[in-house]
Amino acid sequence: MVTYESNNLYQILQPIIEDNDHQAFEALVDTSQPIDMADALELFPTELIIPLIEKLPAEKLAELYPHFEEEEKVKIIPHLNIETLQSLLNRLLSDEQVTLYLTLSKEQRDILMPTLSKEEREAIITLSSYPEESIGSIASADYVSVTADGTVSDIWHKVRQDAQTKEALSQIYITDEYRHLIGVVSLQDILLSKDSDLIRDIMDTDVIQAKASENSQVAIALIERYDLPALPVTDNNGHLIGIVTIEDAMEKLRETAAGSFAKLGGNVAMSGPELDYQYSGFWRMFRVRGFWLVILTIFGVFTSTFVARQEEILSEVIILAAFLAPIVDMGGNTGSQSATLVIRSMALGDIHLKWKDLWFILKKEIPVALALGLMVALVEVVLAFFFKSEISINVLMVVGFSMITVTFMGGLFGIMLPFIAKRFNVDPATLSSPMLTSIMDFLGVVIYFGFAYWFLSDLLVEAAATVG
């Protein structure tokens, strides 16, 4: 992300990078925020910044590296020598160690992994084995755990021992001899206890936790619902393997939101990474965006062709054309509202691909959609009556019934699409807002002219008789 600070740093960095001035670069890193420095460095070609990065002291590189975007990390790692990679890997927190591990070649892993402790190696291998969208993929092994047999004094000793290498110290997790999670103690509970108090007497055994194999959105939902500083993560056998901190959850939420915005805008790629102005080339952006625009154009052609074929009734009742746009738009608007609510509930794990969940949503949506339809239909008819002179009661009936039906259908269609997508293992967010709107545009004109022929067919008969 280009910010005011990173833009200023970019100006300062230009001569430093051109001159390959290691001392000036290290001094600038010392006086800058790591996230601003990472953003500024990403504006330069990767090969130009590598010589400066490799000369940084290991602890400073370990502070800077986590703030690079994932795409930039993938570009940087192949250029770093094995000594730099070793010092970096040994100083990173466990979640960053996993990210780095996944970008290493087999040869690099064979060299670097033996330099870590057995505990670190096991944590990296375990967490790196989980799929990308699972909780395990965003979990960290930087937590403090103790057994229930110790005292508060033992906890303090463990905290002091791990303070330099662990990310989260506000919650201490209690495990048995087989590393099953059996309790948790907050830092506040420890402060209020005596050093001689037994851990088993002060721990909370009602632990909110999640399985590593579950979707990462479940972790976000649990942290948000119960206001947790961190969520313990266990494997399918109940062994504690890591935690998801609130920072991890917010970062995942940010990434998910960015991907959803691309999908809602009709920019989602059928395969490969999402579109990005900084990293996506011309032809990739052209292909992905062009694909969706062609699909939407096809729907538009169907809709316009259908409208053109209604020339007979439009020529007899020209006022119908004035209400076509707001009625058709209402279907897309209502459908987008419903689809967004369903997709959000799916993402948070509140509803699943089950008949009972679909029925639950339908029971909630049907009365709401009907009420919304009646409301907007009433508004439309009242406005039409007062602002359109000499409008017939039949035209008002067409407008009113069309608005009710289109609004109701839009709500139902918006509900069904995410469930249909889930049924065929497609991300519901790929049913983008433009796509939903295009479909509802076509259905809207069909419904509108259907009511028009129903209520105004006598005008066509009269017109035909006059011509005859």
C-alpha positions in Angstrom: 0.0 0.0 0.0 1.4 3.4 -1.0 1.0 5.8 1.9 2.3 9.3 2.6 5.1 7.9 4.7 6.1 5.2 2.2 6.0 7.7 -0.7 8.5 10.0 1.3 10.7 7.0 2.0 10.6 6.1 -1.7 12.1 9.5 -2.5 14.8 9.0 0.1 15.5 5.4 -0.9 16.1 6.2 -4.6 19.7 7.5 -4.3 20.5 5.0 -1.6 19.5 2.1 -3.8 21.3 3.6 -6.9 24.5 4.0 -4.9 24.0 0.6 -3.1 24.7 2.5 0.2 24.4 -0.2 2.9 25.2 2.1 5.8 22.6 4.7 4.8 20.0 2.0 4.2 20.6 0.5 7.7 20.3 3.9 9.3 17.1 4.6 7.4 15.7 1.2 8.5 16.6 2.1 12.1 14.6 5.4 12.0 11.6 4.1 10.1 8.5 2.0 10.9 9.0 -1.5 9.4 5.6 -1.5 7.6 6.3 1.9 5.9 9.8 0.7 4.9 8.4 -2.5 3.4 5.8 -0.6 1.5 8.4 1.8 0.1 10.8 -1.1 -0.9 8.0 -2.9 -2.8 7.9 0.1 -5.2 11.4 -0.9 -6.5 12.3 -3.9 -8.6 13.1 -6.8 -6.3 16.6 -7.4 -7.7 17.6 -3.8 -6.8 16.7 -4.1 -3.1 18.2 -7.6 -2.5 21.8 -6.4 -2.0 20.7 -4.0 0.7 18.4 -6.4 2.4 21.1 -9.1 2.6 23.5 -6.7 4.4 21.0 -5.9 7.2 21.7 -7.3 10.6 19.6 -10.4 11.1 17.4 -8.9 13.9 16.5 -5.9 11.7 15.7 -8.1 8.7 13.5 -10.3 10.9 11.5 -7.1 11.9 11.2 -5.9 8.3 10.4 -9.1 6.4 7.0 -9.9 7.9 5.6 -6.6 6.6 6.2 -7.4 3.0 3.1 -8.5 1.0 3.0 -12.2 0.3 3.7 -11.7 -3.4 6.9 -9.7 -2.6 8.0 -12.4 -0.1 7.8 -15.0 -2.8 9.9 -12.8 -5.1 12.6 -12.0 -2.4 13.3 -15.5 -1.0 14.9 -17.1 -4.1 17.4 -14.2 -4.2 18.6 -14.5 -0.6 21.7 -16.6 0.1 21.5 -19.5 2.5 23.2 -17.7 5.4 20.7 -14.9 5.3 17.8 -17.4 5.1 19.1 -19.3 8.1 19.5 -16.2 10.3 16.0 -15.0 9.2 14.3 -18.3 9.8 15.7 -18.6 13.3 14.4 -15.2 14.3 10.9 -15.2 12.8 7.7 -16.0 14.8 6.2 -19.4 14.0 3.5 -18.2 11.5 6.2 -16.3 9.5 8.4 -19.4 9.7 5.7 -21.4 8.1 5.2 -18.8 5.3 9.0 -18.8 4.7 9.2 -22.6 4.8 6.5 -23.0 2.1 8.5 -20.8 -0.3 11.7 -22.7 0.2 13.0 -25.3 -2.2 13.6 -28.9 -1.0 17.3 -28.3 -1.0 17.0 -25.2 1.1 14.7 -27.0 3.5 17.1 -29.8 3.9 19.8 -27.3 4.9 17.8 -24.9 7.1 15.4 -27.2 9.0 18.2 -28.9 11.1 19.2 -25.4 12.4 15.9 -25.1 14.3 14.9 -26.8 17.5 12.9 -30.0 17.4 9.9 -28.1 18.7 10.1 -25.5 16.0 10.5 -28.1 13.3 7.5 -30.1 14.4 5.4 -26.9 14.6 6.4 -25.7 11.1 5.7 -29.1 9.5 2.4 -29.5 11.3 1.0 -26.0 10.5 2.3 -26.1 6.9 0.3 -29.3 6.2 -3.1 -27.6 6.5 -4.9 -26.2 3.4 -4.8 -22.5 2.7 -8.4 -21.7 3.8 -8.2 -23.7 7.0 -7.6 -22.4 10.6 -4.4 -24.4 10.8 -3.0 -22.4 7.9 -3.2 -19.1 9.9 -2.4 -20.6 13.3 0.8 -19.7 15.2 2.9 -21.9 17.6 4.0 -18.8 19.5 2.0 -19.5 22.7 2.9 -20.5 26.3 1.6 -23.7 27.7 2.1 -25.4 31.1 0.8 -28.5 32.8 -1.9 -28.4 35.5 0.3 -29.9 38.2 2.4 -26.7 38.6 1.9 -23.5 40.5 1.5 -19.9 39.6 5.2 -19.5 40.3 5.9 -22.1 37.6 3.8 -20.0 35.1 5.8 -16.9 35.8 9.0 -18.8 35.2 7.7 -20.1 31.9 6.5 -16.7 30.8 9.9 -15.1 31.5 11.6 -18.0 29.7 9.4 -17.7 26.6 8.8 -13.9 26.5 11.5 -13.3 23.9 10.2 -15.9 21.4 6.4 -16.1 22.0 3.9 -13.8 20.3 0.9 -14.0 22.8 1.4 -13.9 26.5 -2.0 -12.7 27.7 -3.4 -16.3 27.8 -1.6 -19.3 29.2 -2.8 -22.7 27.9 -2.9 -25.8 30.1 -2.2 -29.2 28.6 -1.9 -32.7 30.0 1.0 -35.0 29.5 -0.2 -35.8 25.9 -0.6 -32.1 25.0 -4.4 -32.3 25.1 -5.9 -28.9 25.8 -7.6 -29.0 29.2 -7.7 -25.4 30.4 -6.7 -21.7 30.1 -5.5 -19.1 32.5 -5.5 -15.3 31.7 -2.7 -13.0 32.7 -5.2 -11.2 35.0 -6.0 -14.4 36.8 -2.3 -15.0 37.4 -1.7 -11.5 38.7 -4.6 -11.9 41.2 -3.3 -15.3 42.4 -0.6 -16.3 44.9 2.6 -17.8 43.7 1.8 -21.0 45.6 -1.7 -21.5 44.1 -2.0 -24.6 42.0 -2.7 -24.1 38.3 -5.5 -26.6 38.3 -7.4 -24.6 40.9 -7.4 -21.3 39.0 -7.6 -22.5 35.4 -10.8 -22.2 33.3 -11.7 -25.6 31.9 -14.5 -24.2 29.6 -12.1 -23.4 26.8 -13.5 -21.9 23.5 -11.4 -23.6 20.8 -11.4 -24.6 17.2 -10.2 -27.5 15.1 -7.3 -26.8 12.7 -9.2 -28.5 9.8 -12.1 -26.0 10.0 -12.5 -23.0 7.7 -10.5 -20.0 8.8 -13.8 -17.9 8.9 -14.8 -20.0 11.9 -11.8 -18.7 13.9 -12.7 -15.1 12.9 -16.3 -15.6 14.0 -15.4 -17.1 17.4 -12.8 -14.4 18.1 -15.4 -11.7 17.3 -18.3 -13.4 19.1 -16.4 -14.1 22.4 -14.0 -11.1 22.2 -11.0 -13.4 22.5 -7.4 -12.1 22.4 -6.4 -15.5 20.9 -8.2 -18.7 20.0 -6.5 -22.0 20.8 -6.4 -24.5 17.9 -6.3 -28.3 18.2 -6.0 -31.2 15.8 -8.7 -33.8 15.4 -7.4 -35.6 18.5 -7.6 -32.6 20.8 -3.8 -31.9 20.8 -3.0 -28.2 21.1 -1.0 -27.2 18.0 -1.3 -23.4 17.9 -3.3 -20.3 18.4 -4.9 -17.7 16.2 -4.4 -14.2 17.6 -6.8 -11.3 16.9 -4.2 -9.8 14.7 -4.1 -13.0 12.6 -7.8 -13.0 12.4 -8.0 -9.4 11.3 -5.3 -9.9 8.6 -7.3 -12.9 7.2 -10.5 -10.8 7.3 -8.7 -8.1 5.4 -7.5 -10.5 2.7 -11.0 -12.1 2.5 -12.6 -8.7 2.1 -10.2 -7.7 -0.6 -10.9 -10.9 -2.5 -14.7 -10.4 -2.1 -14.5 -6.9 -3.4 -12.8 -8.2 -6.5 -15.5 -10.8 -6.9 -18.4 -8.4 -6.3 -17.0 -6.2 -9.0 -16.8 -8.9 -11.6 -13.0 -9.1 -11.4 -12.5 -12.6 -10.1 -10.2 -14.9 -11.9 -11.4 -18.4 -12.8 -7.9 -19.7 -11.7 -4.8 -18.2 -10.2 -4.4 -15.2 -7.9 -6.8 -12.3 -7.7 -6.3 -9.3 -9.9 -4.1 -6.6 -8.5 -3.0 -3.4 -10.1 0.5 -3.8 -8.8 1.2 -7.4 -9.8 -1.2 -8.3 -12.6 0.0 -7.7 -16.1 -2.0 -6.1 -19.0 -3.0 -9.4 -20.6 -4.1 -11.0 -17.4 -6.3 -8.0 -16.4 -7.7 -7.9 -20.0 -8.6 -11.7 -20.0 -10.2 -11.8 -16.6 -12.2 -8.6 -16.8 -13.0 -9.2 -20.5 -14.4 -12.6 -19.6 -16.9 -11.2 -17.2 -17.8 -8.2 -19.5 -18.6 -10.6 -22.4 -20.8 -12.7 -20.1 -22.6 -9.6 -18.9 -22.9 -8.3 -22.5 -24.6 -11.6 -23.5 -27.2 -11.1 -20.7 -27.6 -7.5 -21.8 -28.2 -8.5 -25.5 -30.9 -11.0 -24.3 -32.6 -8.3 -22.3 -32.5 -5.6 -25.0 -33.7 -8.1 -27.6 -36.6 -9.1 -25.5 -37.5 -5.4 -24.9 -37.2 -4.6 -28.6 -39.8 -7.3 -29.3 -42.3 -5.6 -27.2 -42.5 -2.7 -29.7 -46.2 -3.4 -30.2 -47.3 -2.8 -26.7 -44.8 0.1 -26.1 -46.1 1.9 -29.1 -49.7 1.7 -27.8 -48.8 2.5 -24.1 -45.7 4.6 -24.3 -45.9 5.4 -20.6 -44.7 1.9 -19.9 -41.2 2.8 -21.0 -41.0 5.4 -18.1 -41.3 2.7 -15.4 -39.1 0.0 -17.0 -35.7 1.1 -15.5 -36.8 1.5 -11.8 -38.7 -1.8 -11.8 -35.9 -3.7 -13.4 -33.2 -2.1 -11.1 -35.2 -3.1 -8.0 -34.7 -6.8 -8.7 -31.0 -6.5 -8.9 -30.8 -4.3 -5.8 -32.9 -6.6 -3.7 -31.1 -9.7 -4.9 -27.7 -8.2 -4.1 -28.9 -7.4 -0.5 -30.1 -11.0 0.0 -27.1 -12.6 -1.5 -24.7 -10.4 0.5 -26.4 -11.4 3.8 -26.3 -15.2 2.9 -22.7 -15.1 1.8 -21.7 -13.2 5.0 -23.5 -15.8 7.1 -21.8 -18.6 5.1 -18.4 -17.0 5.6 -19.0 -16.7 9.4 -20.1 -20.3 9.6 -23.6 -19.4 10.7 -25.3 -21.3 7.9 -24.2 -24.3 5.8 -25.2 -26.3 2.8 -28.1 -28.0 4.5 -31.8 -28.1 3.8 -32.6 -26.9 7.3 -30.4 -23.9 6.9 -32.0 -23.1 3.5 -35.5 -23.5 4.9 -34.5 -21.2 7.9 -33.3 -18.5 5.5 -36.4 -18.8 3.3 -38.7 -18.5 6.3 -36.9 -15.3 7.2 -36.7 -13.8 3.7 -40.1 -14.6 2.3 -42.1 -12.3 4.6 -39.4 -9.6 4.4 -39.2 -9.7 0.6 -43.0 -9.5 0.3 -43.1 -6.6 2.7 -40.3 -4.8 0.8 -42.2 -5.5 -2.4 -45.4 -4.0 -1.1 -43.6 -1.0 0.3 -41.7 -0.1 -2.9 -44.7 -0.9 -5.1 -46.8 1.5 -3.0 -44.2 4.3 -3.3 -43.9 3.7 -7.0 -47.7 3.8 -7.6 -48.2 6.9 -5.5 -45.3 8.7 -7.3 -46.7 7.6 -10.7 -50.2 8.8 -9.8 -49.1 12.3 -8.8 -46.3 12.9 -11.2 -47.5 11.3 -14.4 -50.6 13.0 -15.8 -53.6 11.0 -17.2 -52.1 7.6 -16.2 -54.7 4.8 -16.3 -55.6 2.5 -13.5 -54.4 -0.5 -15.6 -51.0 1.0 -16.0 -50.8 1.6 -12.2 -51.7 -2.1 -11.7 -48.9 -3.2 -14.1 -46.4 -1.0 -12.2 -47.6 -2.1 -8.8 -47.8 -5.8 -9.4 -44.5 -5.8 -11.3 -42.7 -4.0 -8.5 -44.0 -6.5 -5.9 -43.1 -9.5 -8.0 -39.6 -8.3 -9.1 -38.7 -7.3 -5.6 -39.9 -10.7 -4.2 -38.1 -12.7 -6.9 -34.9 -10.7 -6.5 -34.9 -11.6 -2.8 -35.5 -15.3 -3.4 -33.0 -15.4 -6.3 -30.4 -13.7 -4.1 -30.9 -16.4 -1.5 -30.8 -19.4 -3.8 -27.7 -18.4 -5.8 -25.2 -18.8 -2.9 -26.6 -22.2 -2.0 -26.5 -23.3 -5.7 -22.9 -22.2 -5.8 -22.0 -24.1 -2.7 -23.7 -27.2 -4.1 -21.4 -27.2 -7.1 -18.3 -26.3 -5.0 -18.1 -22.7 -6.4 -17.2 -19.7 -4.2 -20.6 -17.9 -3.7 -18.8 -14.6 -4.0 -18.0 -15.3 -7.6 -21.8 -14.9 -8.3 -20.9 -11.2 -8.5 -23.2 -8.3 -8.1 -23.0 -7.4 -11.9 -23.9 -11.0 -12.8 -26.9 -11.1 -10.3 -28.0 -7.7 -11.6 -27.9 -8.9 -15.2 -29.9 -12.0 -14.5 -32.5 -10.0 -12.6 -32.6 -7.4 -15.4 -33.8 -10.1 -17.8 -36.3 -11.6 -15.4 -37.5 -8.1 -14.6 -38.4 -7.2 -18.1 -40.1 -10.6 -18.6 -42.2 -10.0 -15.5 -43.0 -6.4 -16.4 -44.2 -7.1 -19.9 -46.0 -10.2 -18.7 -48.2 -8.0 -16.5 -48.4 -5.5 -19.2 -49.9 -8.0 -21.7 -52.2 -9.3 -18.9 -53.7 -6.0 -17.9 -53.4 -4.1 -21.2 -54.2 -6.8 -23.8 -57.5 -5.1 -24.6 -55.6 -2.1 -26.0 -53.8 -4.4 -28.4 -57.0 -5.9 -29.5 -58.5 -2.5 -30.1 -55.4 -1.4 -32.0 -55.6 -4.5 -34.2 -59.3 -3.9 -34.9 -58.6 -0.3 -35.8 -55.9 -1.3 -38.2 -58.1 -4.0 -39.7 
